[in-house]
Amino acid sequence: MDFSTMNSAEQAQMGKIIEKKQMQDFMRLYSNLVERCFTSCCNDFTSKALGSKEEQCVLNCADKFLKHSERVGARFAELNAEAMGPSK
């Protein structure tokens, strides 16, 4: 986005909107991670502590989820760069 045509107050306002959107996106990602890994891995409620199998499952689930999200973000950035690049 080109903010150069905006005055400083408008740029500050736009910055706040972008920060809020980024925080919402992060919270959505975190909530999805917790929901998915808890549902997939936590099934023994006889103790408040995770069992070793549950803990390993959560670690693997979180790692896979974050790597997937990183890859999707990278691919989106690649496609966005192509779309924004000069037409041939």
ZADO-1210 file (C-alpha; in nm, 4 decimals, padded with zeros to 6 digits):
<atoms>
<atom x="00.0000" y="00.0000" z="00.0000" code="MET" pos="1"/>
<atom x="00.1150" y="00.3479" z="-00.0752" code="ASP" pos="2"/>
<atom x="00.0517" y="00.5767" z="00.2204" code="PHE" pos="3"/>
<atom x="00.2476" y="00.8674" z="00.0748" code="SER" pos="4"/>
<atom x="-00.0690" y="01.0470" z="-00.0324" code="THR" pos="5"/>
<atom x="-00.2026" y="01.0434" z="00.3239" code="MET" pos="6"/>
<atom x="-00.1251" y="01.3006" z="00.5887" code="ASN" pos="7"/>
<atom x="00.0461" y="01.1914" z="00.9108" code="SER" pos="8"/>
<atom x="-00.2802" y="01.1555" z="01.1060" code="ALA" pos="9"/>
<atom x="-00.4266" y="00.9325" z="00.8339" code="GLU" pos="10"/>
<atom x="-00.1051" y="00.7286" z="00.8208" code="GLN" pos="11"/>
<atom x="-00.1151" y="00.6818" z="01.1998" code="ALA" pos="12"/>
<atom x="-00.4798" y="00.5764" z="01.1826" code="GLN" pos="13"/>
<atom x="-00.4051" y="00.3303" z="00.9033" code="MET" pos="14"/>
<atom x="-00.1114" y="00.1929" z="01.1038" code="GLY" pos="15"/>
<atom x="-00.3428" y="00.1282" z="01.3993" code="LYS" pos="16"/>
<atom x="-00.5934" y="-00.0490" z="01.1747" code="ILE" pos="17"/>
<atom x="-00.3187" y="-00.2694" z="01.0303" code="ILE" pos="18"/>
<atom x="-00.1808" y="-00.3515" z="01.3769" code="GLU" pos="19"/>
<atom x="-00.5296" y="-00.4455" z="01.4984" code="LYS" pos="20"/>
<atom x="-00.5834" y="-00.6696" z="01.1949" code="LYS" pos="21"/>
<atom x="-00.2457" y="-00.8375" z="01.2476" code="GLN" pos="22"/>
<atom x="-00.3305" y="-00.9038" z="01.6137" code="MET" pos="23"/>
<atom x="-00.6674" y="-01.0510" z="01.5137" code="GLN" pos="24"/>
<atom x="-00.4965" y="-01.2744" z="01.2581" code="ASP" pos="25"/>
<atom x="-00.2421" y="-01.3895" z="01.5174" code="PHE" pos="26"/>
<atom x="-00.5143" y="-01.4637" z="01.7737" code="MET" pos="27"/>
<atom x="-00.7124" y="-01.6591" z="01.5129" code="ARG" pos="28"/>
<atom x="-00.4017" y="-01.8616" z="01.4251" code="LEU" pos="29"/>
<atom x="-00.3285" y="-01.9295" z="01.7933" code="TYR" pos="30"/>
<atom x="-00.6898" y="-02.0270" z="01.8676" code="SER" pos="31"/>
<atom x="-00.6964" y="-02.2649" z="01.5706" code="ASN" pos="32"/>
<atom x="-00.3693" y="-02.4203" z="01.6851" code="LEU" pos="33"/>
<atom x="-00.4962" y="-02.4746" z="02.0400" code="VAL" pos="34"/>
<atom x="-00.8308" y="-02.6128" z="01.9222" code="GLU" pos="35"/>
<atom x="-00.6802" y="-02.8519" z="01.6702" code="ARG" pos="36"/>
<atom x="-00.4016" y="-02.9858" z="01.8906" code="CYS" pos="37"/>
<atom x="-00.6180" y="-03.0152" z="02.2025" code="PHE" pos="38"/>
<atom x="-00.8894" y="-03.2016" z="02.0120" code="THR" pos="39"/>
<atom x="-00.6380" y="-03.4326" z="01.8438" code="SER" pos="40"/>
<atom x="-00.4073" y="-03.5025" z="02.1360" code="CYS" pos="41"/>
<atom x="-00.5758" y="-03.4582" z="02.4715" code="CYS" pos="42"/>
<atom x="-00.8077" y="-03.7436" z="02.5558" code="ASN" pos="43"/>
<atom x="-00.7142" y="-03.8592" z="02.9070" code="ASP" pos="44"/>
<atom x="-00.8798" y="-03.6330" z="03.1615" code="PHE" pos="45"/>
<atom x="-00.7956" y="-03.8398" z="03.4708" code="THR" pos="46"/>
<atom x="-00.5013" y="-03.6088" z="03.5452" code="SER" pos="47"/>
<atom x="-00.4459" y="-03.2369" z="03.5032" code="LYS" pos="48"/>
<atom x="-00.0968" y="-03.3051" z="03.3636" code="ALA" pos="49"/>
<atom x="-00.0338" y="-03.4228" z="03.0099" code="LEU" pos="50"/>
<atom x="00.0846" y="-03.7772" z="02.9664" code="GLY" pos="51"/>
<atom x="00.4050" y="-03.8331" z="02.7716" code="SER" pos="52"/>
<atom x="00.2150" y="-03.9483" z="02.4603" code="LYS" pos="53"/>
<atom x="-00.0170" y="-03.6478" z="02.4808" code="GLU" pos="54"/>
<atom x="00.2729" y="-03.4092" z="02.5298" code="GLU" pos="55"/>
<atom x="00.4613" y="-03.5511" z="02.2306" code="GLN" pos="56"/>
<atom x="00.1442" y="-03.5346" z="02.0227" code="CYS" pos="57"/>
<atom x="00.0905" y="-03.1691" z="02.1157" code="VAL" pos="58"/>
<atom x="00.4514" y="-03.0835" z="02.0292" code="LEU" pos="59"/>
<atom x="00.4276" y="-03.2591" z="01.6917" code="ASN" pos="60"/>
<atom x="00.0869" y="-03.1063" z="01.6195" code="CYS" pos="61"/>
<atom x="00.2019" y="-02.7522" z="01.7029" code="ALA" pos="62"/>
<atom x="00.5205" y="-02.7932" z="01.4986" code="ASP" pos="63"/>
<atom x="00.3305" y="-02.9234" z="01.1964" code="LYS" pos="64"/>
<atom x="00.0608" y="-02.6555" z="01.2257" code="PHE" pos="65"/>
<atom x="00.3155" y="-02.3727" z="01.2476" code="LEU" pos="66"/>
<atom x="00.5221" y="-02.5081" z="00.9568" code="LYS" pos="67"/>
<atom x="00.2053" y="-02.5370" z="00.7504" code="HIS" pos="68"/>
<atom x="00.1023" y="-02.1805" z="00.8356" code="SER" pos="69"/>
<atom x="00.4509" y="-02.0547" z="00.7523" code="GLU" pos="70"/>
<atom x="00.4452" y="-02.2312" z="00.4154" code="ARG" pos="71"/>
<atom x="00.0996" y="-02.0990" z="00.3306" code="VAL" pos="72"/>
<atom x="00.2131" y="-01.7467" z="00.4230" code="GLY" pos="73"/>
<atom x="00.5264" y="-01.7786" z="00.2109" code="ALA" pos="74"/>
<atom x="00.3268" y="-01.9072" z="-00.0859" code="ARG" pos="75"/>
<atom x="00.0748" y="-01.6253" z="-00.0468" code="PHE" pos="76"/>
<atom x="00.3631" y="-01.3743" z="-00.0450" code="ALA" pos="77"/>
<atom x="00.5055" y="-01.5327" z="-00.3626" code="GLU" pos="78"/>
<atom x="00.1705" y="-01.5109" z="-00.5406" code="LEU" pos="79"/>
<atom x="00.1182" y="-01.1556" z="-00.4185" code="ASN" pos="80"/>
<atom x="00.4636" y="-01.0529" z="-00.5455" code="ALA" pos="81"/>
<atom x="00.3847" y="-01.2054" z="-00.8849" code="GLU" pos="82"/>
<atom x="00.0528" y="-01.0229" z="-00.9001" code="ALA" pos="83"/>
<atom x="00.2109" y="-00.6910" z="-00.8050" code="MET" pos="84"/>
<atom x="00.5060" y="-00.7295" z="-01.0423" code="GLY" pos="85"/>
<atom x="00.5288" y="-00.5676" z="-01.3837" code="PRO" pos="86"/>
<atom x="00.3140" y="-00.7250" z="-01.6543" code="SER" pos="87"/>
<atom x="00.5005" y="-00.9067" z="-01.9299" code="LYS" pos="88"/>
</atoms>
